[in-house]
Amino acid sequence: MIRSAIEGSVDILAGDGVTLHRLHLRMTGAAPVLIDMTGKTIAPWEMEVLRWPPEVEPALRRGGYLRPPQPELDLWCNCAD
């Protein structure tokens, strides 16, 4: 049987400001959550997700681990002054 990425077969790197952690994505009920190597569930505000496979990005967004992209606030003009 082939395990899908959403079932935790893909490693995700996250950091807590001091240490890098290798986490797994798991489905618990309807919401995807990140689990560390000891089985502890990681809340979205505990760590910053640094690297993830593109195929799990929608699940990470649903779980609150990735924020929506922020619009660029710098205005620029391509006009001659």
C-alpha positions in Angstrom: 0.0 0.0 0.0 1.3 3.4 -0.9 1.0 6.0 1.8 -0.1 9.5 0.7 1.7 12.6 1.8 -1.3 13.7 3.9 -0.9 10.5 6.0 2.5 11.6 7.3 4.9 10.0 4.8 6.5 13.4 4.1 8.9 15.3 6.3 8.3 18.9 7.0 10.9 21.2 8.5 9.9 23.7 11.2 11.8 25.9 13.6 11.1 27.3 17.0 13.7 30.0 16.8 16.5 27.9 18.2 16.2 24.3 16.8 15.1 22.8 13.5 12.5 20.0 13.9 11.4 17.3 11.5 7.6 17.0 11.6 5.0 14.8 10.0 1.6 15.8 8.7 -1.3 13.8 10.0 -5.1 14.0 9.7 -6.9 14.0 13.1 -10.6 14.3 12.4 -11.1 16.9 9.8 -8.1 19.1 10.5 -4.5 18.3 9.5 -2.0 18.6 12.3 1.8 18.4 12.6 3.3 15.7 14.8 6.9 15.6 16.1 9.0 12.4 16.4 7.6 11.7 19.9 4.0 11.9 18.8 3.3 15.3 20.3 0.9 17.5 18.3 2.4 20.9 17.4 0.1 23.9 17.4 0.4 26.4 14.5 1.7 29.1 16.8 4.5 27.0 18.4 6.8 26.7 15.3 7.3 28.4 12.0 7.1 25.9 9.0 10.2 26.5 7.0 10.2 23.8 4.3 7.4 21.6 3.0 6.6 19.6 -0.2 4.2 21.5 -2.5 1.6 18.8 -2.5 0.9 19.3 1.3 0.6 23.1 1.1 -3.2 23.1 1.0 -3.4 20.9 4.1 -0.9 23.1 6.0 -3.0 26.1 5.1 -6.2 24.4 6.3 -4.5 23.5 9.6 -3.4 27.1 10.1 0.3 26.3 9.8 0.8 28.6 6.7 -0.6 32.1 6.5 -2.2 33.3 3.3 0.3 35.3 1.1 0.5 38.9 2.1 0.0 41.5 -0.7 3.0 43.6 -1.5 2.5 46.9 0.3 5.3 48.8 -1.4 3.9 51.0 -4.1 6.1 51.7 -7.1 5.6 53.7 -10.2 7.3 53.2 -13.5 6.8 56.8 -14.6 9.3 59.4 -15.5 9.7 62.2 -13.0 
